[in-house]
Each structure stands twice: as structure tokens, then as C-alpha cells.
């Protein structure tokens, strides 16, 4: 079966057929490899090769410099603190390269190339994989692989050194969390003191899945807080299997082709297996306990705090007919221990005025585990030595994960960088149209049909309102769900329909006890920051141009452009540039602030600073003064800006009679002074 590689070359997408299995070159990488190999590698001796070598040498030296400074992949600094011109690499790192390279000319070229970050290349490939080639953790007796989908959103410039840095950070995280496992008794029951009951903000599967995935994303650093994208050292692999009559969908986040996190979903089960995870102490079950990873960081959305306990409560509250079990298994193979947490319910009888209820408890068992599988693999020895497996069995939870959770978690999908309004070319906060984004990898597999709801059912129509849009022309392909995202996780619907609003760092925080809202004022400020720091003014200008209104027939614009501007609430080929203006009420909050209004008028729309906005009501007024003032200002060359029909009234405020009078008086005074000075010179 052929592989199709989608790559970008000079902003143009080219599609090439990869070699077949017979003539495919050996692409295995060894530890001594200094350069990346590719099916599309340039020919030796070309300029592209020389440039590639300079970039490889530059990245290698910078990587060593960062390692010496102990710069971790989980940097807690805000996105905007990075140098946007160099893609987050500091000036002193560039200086280090200069001091370590003897070729001054190459140094200069490397610096110039560094200041022009490479575009993020997304590729979606379809591959066929047999069960025997799957990683050890995925091979199951009686399970056959039907198809596999691979997706990668890593930057084209990722190097083996960067991947090794990511793995080194994971190993370091283990050493900071170790404790004596013998302190855990062979068996104990830990009461949480929390009553199992329905909670308004925790209905359905999504809130519980959100909390479980949030812990996994933060613990393994799957989302890079510096770029707001899936970590560049990772690539996502999506495969499907048949387990009897059931479909198993497998998402794998891999580094160096080794799985860091594997998520297996069947219709009624969800299994999250994550490496590099040391067993948690029972102290994590205390209500209100602080995870220092979360407390000391602004780049992660959560740690192992109260969220997973609330998630367990929400799952138990579904009822016995919809919820079966939830277990966490920690395999510490180096210490030969297996620690299992069973999230169970316990009945409490009525006492006095307190009614009978169910409460959450966790039964912990610490047993011997003599399995040493995969410990001989030096490349990932520590990762496979400590594995955590979260298993949830509930009715339709696997379907909910694929239909609801995957479109709401940024680690599972990519964005078309050419469509976004962002603060940096190398990542950061951004706003983008959801309907123009690529399909989510893996959602086009025909084997997912059994997990998708039937189009004819009424429950399907209700679900479509709360899930991601379907890709045009294929009901099995889904796109990212429109919404407000904080640190890679969907929070709520956006104020601008069909829009992705993604924020990282500490600029926007989740509010509310149920973690499903943000403060409106903070959101307005965050969106204003993206607009003011936009890295592509030309694109932003095209999006905000309709704010001027519809030009008159004598204008130079054509009829098609005028029609597009007049239909701002449409999407598709004609209205794809109007997505930012689909909610005038929200953006008007920005235009009412003078600093934002002036930026849009003068910097984006390029209207002169001292422009006077007048409508036909002023220029064609029957009032003698207004008619004279308009003619006078035009003759004096004052920048009169006509207000077109449909122009935004908060941006284009018509000049008042008092302001018009003041402007005319100032011009007359200036003329009088010039005449007096001229007479004085003549005398």
C-alpha cells in the first residue's frame, strides 16, 4: 500500500507518492545520526543541503546550550515572554552559536534563517499495519488490525537532540516524584468523604474525561506551553483494530517511534496508558491537597489534585446501569510492585436528620509484580519501568471520547496556520475559523461508523449541537470544535460562532467551580491582545475590512466584493473571510475602548490619524454652516473620511457640530498667523 506524504514547499502543498515497500529506503535512525533523512531530501551539493547543514549545526549547538542551562520542556513562562522573531530562542543562544562556529559567513546565514521560523508542517498519512508490528503494549490475543492512520504535527525542524531533551525531562520528572513504595500497606481503604450525587456542571462523560486527560497531558507534557501546539518531539499515531465484534480505536503519542501515551477506546471502555509515571501516594486522595506541579506552574491546566476525584464522583453518579468501574494501575517494574486503586462507592445509613447516601472511597492494593518486560530496552528503560493505566468502563464512554473529547482537546488535532490570527509565527495565542481547519486524524476511518450515532435518531440531533462539526461531504470526518480553549482544553462555546479562541500562559484563566467558564472582561482583553499583537496585519486587515461598510457604486470595488461584505453572517467560499465579524456585539466591546479603536483604525485599516468621519447627512446637509464647513475642510485638504452605509458605528463615529467648528477655527487661525507672518516679512 502506498503512503501519501503531504509536505509544504515554499507555501505550496505538493503531493508525492512515497516508495513502495520493495524500494523504500531504510529510514531507521541510530543514536549516532546527526541529520534527519527524508523521502524528499534534496540532492547532495545543492543550496538546500548547505542550508540544512547550517540549520542542523545551529539547532545542535542551541540544544547543547539549553541543556547546560537546564531549560526544561515544561517552561512556566508566559508565551509572550519568548522572542517571537527567533521562534522562542534567546539572543544569548545565538551568540553561543557564533562563538562555537569558525565560519562567520555561515553564522550570519544561520542567524538570518533563525529569525525566519520554518512553517509548521502537518502531514496525514494512511498506512496498513499488522498486529505483529504493533508495540508490545498493544498486542492482544485474538485482536486483528484492520487499518491504521498516522498523523504528525511536529515542526519540520525537530531534531533527535530535541526528542532526547523531551525524554530527559520525563526521566527527571520521575526522580522528583519518587518515594518509598514500602510505605504503602498491602491493602487499605481510603475514604474521601465525598458524597456521590448529581452535579449540575458534571453531566455526561465530557467533564470526567476532561479531568482525566488533563492530568495525562500535563504530567507527560503532551502540549508544549511555549507554542500552544502538540509538543514538537511527539507525533500522533491513530490505528483501529477489531476485537471480536467490537472496534478498538488506538491513539498513540510517540517520541522516537516509542509510545509515550496510548489511549485505547471501545464503545463502553476507555483505557489510558501513560509511561514515565511514578505511583501516586495516597495523600493525593486528600481533599484540597496541592500538587506542587500545578501550584508552581502557569503553563499547566492541572495536576493530580481534586479534579480526578470529582471525575470519579461524576462517573459514579451516572448510575449502576451506566457506570461499571474505574481503576488506576501503577506498575513499578523496577521495584517489582503493582499498586491498584479501585474507585468504589460505599453505602452510608441515615443518621438523625442526615439521609442515606453513597460516598466515594478508594481501595488500594499493593502487590508483588515480577514482570520485567521491556526493561532491557535501554532507550526507554525508565519510561517502561513506571507505567500508569487508567481504566474506565461505562456505557458509551468510548463513543463519547471519540465524538466529544477528541475534538475538544488540542493535542489530537492540527490547525491550518494560514487561517489563524496569532501573536507569533512560532506558536502562541490565536483565533481561527473552526470550519476552515483540517479534519481530525482518524475520524475518517470507516470502522468508526459503529461508534458514530445514527443520523436518524433524535438523540443524534441533540448531540450535534454540542459536538464538533462534520466535515463537508463525509459524515464520519470531524473537525475541531469551536470554543474557548485554555491551555489546550475546551472550556465553553465562543462568543463568536464557529471560532477557535485558544490561549496559553496566564493571560486567560478558567473560572467557576465546575471549570467551564471564563471571565468576560478577561476574554475581551485576551482577544484584544491577539489582535494588537497579530503577526500578519495584512490578513487581519482583510478580515476587518467589512467594518468600513459597503462602498458606494462609484467605488473601485467590484460587485462580488460588495456582496460578500453585505453578507457577513455566511460561511463557505464566499464568506470565509468574514468569520471574525459574525458576532458584532462581542467585538464592539473592543471598539468602544479608545486604545483598541485607534489601533484598528490607524494601524490595521490605515486611516490617517486626524481623519474626520462624515456621512452624507453632513456633506449634503441643508444647514448652511455644516455645508460650508464640509466644503471648507475639503478645500483645505483636511482628511475627510466618508462613512459608508453599514459601517461600524463604534469605530466610525460621525464628527459632531462642535468638533467640526473647532477644526475649522483651528485652520482659520493657522491661516491668519501665516498671513500675519507674511506681512511682517514683507514690511
N, C-alpha and C positions, 0 to 999 in steps of 0.2 A: 504493500500500500504506500502510495506517495505521501510525502509530507509537504505541506504548503507553508513556506515561511513568508510572513508579511513583514517587510522591513521598510524603513524610511531612508530615502536618499535625497538630500537637498530639498526637503519638504515635499517630495513627491513619493507616493507609495507605489512600489513595484512589487509584483507578484512573480516569484520564481519557483519552479519545481525543484525540490531537493533531490539528490541522488537516491536511487532505489537501494534496497538492502544489499544488492550484489556489488555495486560500485561505490557505496557510501564510504568516505574516508573515516579512519579511526579517529574519534573525537575525544577519547578518554584523556583526562588531564592528570598529569603526575605532579608531585609536590615540587619538582624542580622546574616546572614550566614557568617562564617569565612573561609570556604573551598569550593572549587568547587566540583560539583558532575559530574559524567560521567557514560555513559553506560559501559565503560571499566575500572571502578575504581578497584584498587587492593583490595584483601581481607584484612580485619582487621588483624592487628598483623604482617603483612609482612614487609620486609625491605623497600619495595616501599612506604608503608604507612608512615613509620617513616621518610623516606627521604622527602616525600611530605609534611609532617607536618613541618619539618625543613625549607623547601623552602618557605612554606606559611608564617611561622613566620618571616623569613628573609625578604621576599618581603614586609610584612606588616610594619615592623619597618623601612625599607628603604623608603617606601612610606610616612610614617609619617615624616621622616627626610626631605624628599624632599619637603613635603608640608610646613614645617616650614621655609625652605629656599626659598619658593615661586618659585620653579623651574617649569616653565610652559612647556606645551606640545609643544609650538611653539618656542623651543630654537633656537636662532640665531647663535649658534656656528657652526663652520665647523665640518663635520662628523669626520675628523681625529683627532679632539681635544679630543674625547672621548677615554676612556681606552678600547682598543679592547679586552684585556684579561678578563675584567669583564663585557663585554657587555654594556659599557657606564655608569656603576655605579662606582662612585668615591671611593677612598680608605677611605675617612673620613666617608662615609656612612657605609662601612663595620665595621669600628671602632665603630660606634654608635651601631650597632647590638651587638657587643661584650660587650659593656657596659650595654646593656639592657637585656642580657640573662645570667642566672645563670649557665647554663650547658656549661662548657668550651669545652667538647668534641663535643657537638652539634654545638657550634660556629665554631670550626675548620672544621667540616664536611661541614657546610653551606658555609664557605669561599671557600673551595675547589670546591664545586659544583657551586658556583657563578662564579669561574674562568673558568668553562667549560660550556659555554652558551648552553641552550637547542636548538635543531634544530627547525626551523620554520616549523610548520606542516600545510599543506594545505589540505583541505577537500572539496570535491564537492559532494553534496547530491541532490537527486531528491525527491521532496515532492509534495503532492497534497493538495492544499489549497482552501477552499471555499471562496466566496466573503464576507461572513459574518464574517470571521476571519481576514480579511484584516484590517489594521489600518484605523481610521476614514477618513484620507485624501485620501484614495484610493477607498473607496466605492462609486460607482456611479450607479444610477438607470439605469437598462437596460443593465448592463455590467456583464458578467459571466466569471468566472475564468476557463480557460481550463487546464493550467498546471503551475507549478512553479518550479523554480530552485533556490537552495540556495548554496552560495559559501562563504567560510570563509578562510582568510589568516592571521588570528590573531595568535600571538605566543601562544604556549601551556601554557605559564606561566602567561597569563593575569589574573588579579585578579579583584574582584569588586572594590577594592580601586583604581586601575589604571583607571578603567572606570569612577569612580566618579571624579578622578582628571581631566580626559578629559572634562567631563561635567562642572566641576567647572571653567575650563579655558574658556569654551564657555560662561558661565554666566559672567565671568569677562570681556570678550571682549565686551559684550553688554553695561556694565556700562561705558566703556571708549568711547563709541560712542554715548551716549545719548545727546540729545539737546531738546529744547522746540519745540514740533511739532506745536504749535500755531503760530510759526513764518512763517510757510508755508501758503500762502494765499489759499483761496478756489479754485482758478483757476489762472493759469499763463502759459504763453508760453515763453520758454527759447530758444532763437536762439543760435545754436552752432557756426555759421559762417563757417561751413564746407560744401563744395560743394560735391554733390553726383555724382560720376563718377567712371569709371572702374579703378582699381588699379592693377598693374602687379602682386604683391605678395599676392593679396587677392581674387583670383578667386575661384569659387566653395563655398562649405559650410564649409570646414575644418577650414580655418583661423578664421571665425567668431565663430564657435563652440569652437575652442581652447581658444579664449579670454573669452568667457562666462564661460566656465568650469574652466579656470584658476582662475578667481575671486572666484568661488564657492569653489574650492579646497583649496585655500589659506585662505579664510575667515573662513571656518569650520575646517581647519586643517586636511583634509582627508588624506593627505600624511604626514607621520612623517619625518621631515627633518633630524632626527638623524639616521634613518635606511634606508631611501630611499624607504620604502615599505608603503603600506596602513597602516594607524595607527592601532596599535595592539588592541586598545579599540573598533575598529569598525569591523563589519562583513558585507559582501555584500550579499544581497538577490535579486535574479533575478526572476521575475514572468512574466507571459503573460496572457492577457485577450482577450476576444472577445467583441468588441464594435460594435454591428451590424455586418457588413461585414468586419470590419477593425480589425487588430491585434494591441493590445496595449502592448508594452514591458515596464516593470517597473523595474528600478534599485533602490534599497534602500540601503543606508548606515545606519546601525543601531548600537546603543550603548545601552546595556541592553535591547535588543529587541525593542527599540523605534526608529523610523525613524528620523535620523538627516537630511538626504537629500534624496529626492525622485525625480527620473527623469522618466517622462512618455513620451514615443515616439510612435507616429503613423506615418504612411508613410509621411504625409505632415505637421506634427506638432511636436514641442519639448517643453516640459514643465519641468522646473527645479524648484522644491520647496525646499527651504532650511530654516531650523529653526534657532533660535539664530541669527537673522539678523535684526538689528535695521534699520529703514528707513534712506535712504541717504539724506543729504541736497542737494539742487540744486547746491551748489558750486562744486559738483563732476562733473558737466557738463562743467565747465570752461576748456578751452584748456590749457594743460600744468600744471594743478593743481597737487599737490603732495599728494599722500596718505601716511601718516606717517607710516602706517603698512608696506608698501613696502619700503619706504625710509630708515627706521631704521632696516631693516631685510635683512640678506643674505640667509635666509632659505626659502623664498617665491619667486615665479617667478613673481608675480604681485599683484597689489591691484586694487581698483576702480579708475583707472586713465584714460588715453586716449584710452586704448585698447578696452573697450566696445563701445566707440563712433565710433571708426574705424570699429568695427564689424557691428554696425548698418549701417554705410555707405556702407560697402561691401554687406550687405543683400539688401539694397535698390537698389544698382547698378545692381542687378540681373534682374531688370525689373518688371513691373507690372504683367506680365503673370507668373512670377516665384516666386515673393515675395508678401505676403499678409499683414502681420502686425508683429510688435514687441512691447510688453508691459511688464513693470515691475510693479508688485503689491506688496505694503508693507502693511501688516496687523499688526497694533499696537493695539492689543486687550485690553491691559491694559489701554491705553489712549483712547480706543474706536474710533480710527481713521483708515481710509483706504486711502492710498496715491498711486495714479496710475500715472506712467509715460508712455505716448504714444509717441513712436519714429516715427515721421511723416516727410514727405517731404513738402517743401514749394517752390512755383514757384517764380523765380526772373526774371523780364523782362530785356531785353537787354538795356544797357545804354552806350552811346558812343561807345568805342571800346570793351566793355565787352559784351559777348554774353549771351543769355538767358540760364538759368541753374536752377537746383533744388538744394536746400540746406536742410540740416538736422535741424529739430527743435524738441524740446521735450515739449509736452503739459502735464502739471502737474495738477492733480485734487486732492484736499484734502477734503474728505467727512467723514461723521459720520459712524461708524461701531459699531453696538450694539451687534455683535456676541461675546459671551463669551465661545464658545465651547472649550472644553479641558482645560479651566483654572482651573478646580477643580482637575486636576492631579498634585499633589504636586511634583511627581518625575521629571516632565518635564515642570513645570509651566512656567518658564521664556522662555524656548525654544518655546513653542507653543504660547506664548504671542506675539512673534515677528517673523513673517513668511514673507519671500520674495518669490515671484513666478515670474519666467521669462518665458514668453510665446512667442514662435516664430512660425509663420505659413508661410511656404514656401514650394514650390513643392519639394518633395523628401528629405526634411531636416531630417526627422526621419530615413529614409533609410541610409542617409549619416552618421548620428550619429552612427548607429549600425555597418556599414561596414567600415567607415573610422576613426571615432573618438575613439570608444571603443578600437580598437587595438593599438591606439597611446597614450593612457592615462594610466599610470601605476596603477592607483587606481582600474582599472577594471580587472586586471589580476595578476597572480602569476608567479613566476619563480621557476624552479627546482634548488634548492640550490646546488645540487650535480654536476651541469653542469657549474657553473659560476666560473670566476676568479675574486675574490673580495678582498677588502682591510681589511675586517673584517668578523668574523663569525656571528656577530650580526647586519649586515647591512653595508651600505656604498657604495662607487663607485664599479661598477663591469662591466665586459664584459662577454657576454654569447652568445651561438648559438641560434638564434631565432627558427630554425627548430626543436630543441630538447625540446622546452618548452611545458608545458601542454596547452590544449585547453582553450580558454577563456570561463568562465562560462556563460551559457545562449545562446551561439551561436549554440548549437546543437539542439535547440528546433525545432520541425517540423513545428510549427506555424510561424516561421520566414521565411519560404520559400517564402511567398508572398512579403517580403521586399527584398529578395535577387535578384540580376539581373539574367536574363535568360542566361544560358551558351551559347546559340546560337547567341546572339546579338553581333554586332561589338562593341557597347559601353561597353559591359562586358569585352571584351578582353582589351580595353584601360584602364578600371578601375582596372583590376587585377594588372597592372603594378605599381599602386600607392597605393594599399591597402595590408592588411596583407595576409600572405599565408594561403591557405586552408589546413586543417588537412588531412593527407593521409587517404583515404578510406571513407571520408564523406565531401561532398561539402558544408554542412551547418555549419561545425565547423571551426572556425578561430583561429589563433594563434597571439601572439604579433607581431606587425610589426617591422621588422628590421629597425634600425635607431639610430641616436644620440639623447639621451634624456637628457634634462637639467631640474633638479628638477621635474622629473616625467612626462614631456611633450615632445612629439616627435618634433624635430627641422628639421632634414633633413636626407637624406639617409646616411648610414655609409660608410666609406672608405673601410671597409672590408665587402664584401657581406654577407647577411643573418646573421648579427651580431647585438646584442643589446649592445649599449655603453651607460651606464647610470651613470650620475654624479650628485652630490649633493653638497651643500655648495657653496663656491665661487671659486672653482678650475677652473670651465669652465663656461663662460658666453655666453648668446645669443648675437649675433652681427647682424648688419643690421637693417635698418629702419623697415623692414617687419618681424623681429623676426624669420627669417627662415634660419639662418646660424650661424656658429661659426668660430673663427679664427683657421686656420690650425695649427699654431705653438702651440697655447694653447691646441688644441686637442691632438697633439703629446705628449706634456708634461703631460696631464691628463692620457693618456693611459700608458705612461711610469711610472707614479706614481702607477697605478693599478698593473702593472707587478712587480715593485720593492717592493711593499707592499703586494704582494699576500700572502694570509693566508694559501695557500696549494701549497707548492713548488713541491710536487710530481705530482699533477695534471698539473701544469704549465710545468714541465719537460716533461711529456708525450706529451703535445701539441707542444712544441718547439723541440722535438727530431728530427723531419724530417729535421730541419735546418742543421743537420750533413751531410745530403746527403744519398745516397744509399750505404750501406756497400758492400764490395766485397764478392764474393761467398764463400770465406774461412771464412767469418764472422760467428758468432754464431747465427745470427738471421735467422728465417725461411723465406721461400718464400712468405708466406702470408703477413708477416710484411714488406718485401721489396716491394711487390706490392702495399701495402697501402701507403707507403711513396712516391712511384713514381707517385701516382695519387692524388696529393694534392688538385685538384680542384673538387673532387667529394664529395658528401654528402651521408648520409644513413648509414647503418650498418657498411660498410667497412671504410668509410671516416669520421665518426662522430668525430674523434679526430683531424681532420685536418682543422677544421673551422677557427682557428685563423690565418692560413697561406694562406688564399685564396687571399690576396692582398699583395704580396711581396713589391710592391712599397711603400706602407704606412709604413710597419714595418721597411723597410730598412732605413727610416729616423731616427729610434731609434738606429739601429745598427751602424750607422755612427757616433753617439756620443759615445765617449770613455767610459764615466761612465756607460752608459746603456749596451754597448757591453761587458765590463768587468763583469758586474753583470750577464748577461745571460751566458757568457762562464764559469765563475768560480763558481758562486753560484747556477745557475739553472742546467746547463749541467755538472757541476762538473769536468771541465777540469783544470788541475794544472795551478797555476799562471804563471810559467815560461815556459809553453809549447811552442814548436817551431812547427809551422804548415808547413808541407812539402807535396808536391804532388809527384806522380810517376815521374813527369818531373825532379824533383830534385834528387830523390833517384836512378833513372835509367839514369841520365844524362851522356852524353859522355864526358863532361868536366871533366878532371882529378881531379881538385880541388873540384868541387861540389861532385863528387863521393867519394873522400877521406874524405871530411868534414862530409858527411852524415854517413859514416861508423865510423868515429872517434867519433862523438857525440853519436851514438848508443852504442859503446863500453864503453863510459864514463858514460852511464846511463842518458844522457840528455833526458827530456821528449819530444820525437818526436811524434807529433800528425799527422797522415796521413790525408790528405784532400781527402774525399771520393767524387766520382762523384755526382754532383748535390748539393754539399754543398754551403751554402750561402757565397758569396764572400766577403760580408762586415764583417761578423763575423770571417770567417776563411781566413785571409789574408796570403798568402804564404810568407815565410821568404825571404828576398832579399839576394843577394850575400854578400853585405856589412854587414848585420846583422849576417849572417852565419859565416863570417870571424871574426867578433867581438866576437861571442860566443866561437869560437874555440880558439882565442887568450887568452881570459879570463881563459879558462880551462887550457891551456898550462902554463900560468903564475902562476896559483894556484898550478899546479903540480911542477913547478920549485921551488916555495917557499917551498913547503913541502919537496922536496929533499934537498934543502939547509939547512933547519932546521934539517933534519935527520942527515946530515953530521956533522953539528955543534954539535949535541948531541953526536955523536959517537966520535968526537975528544975530 
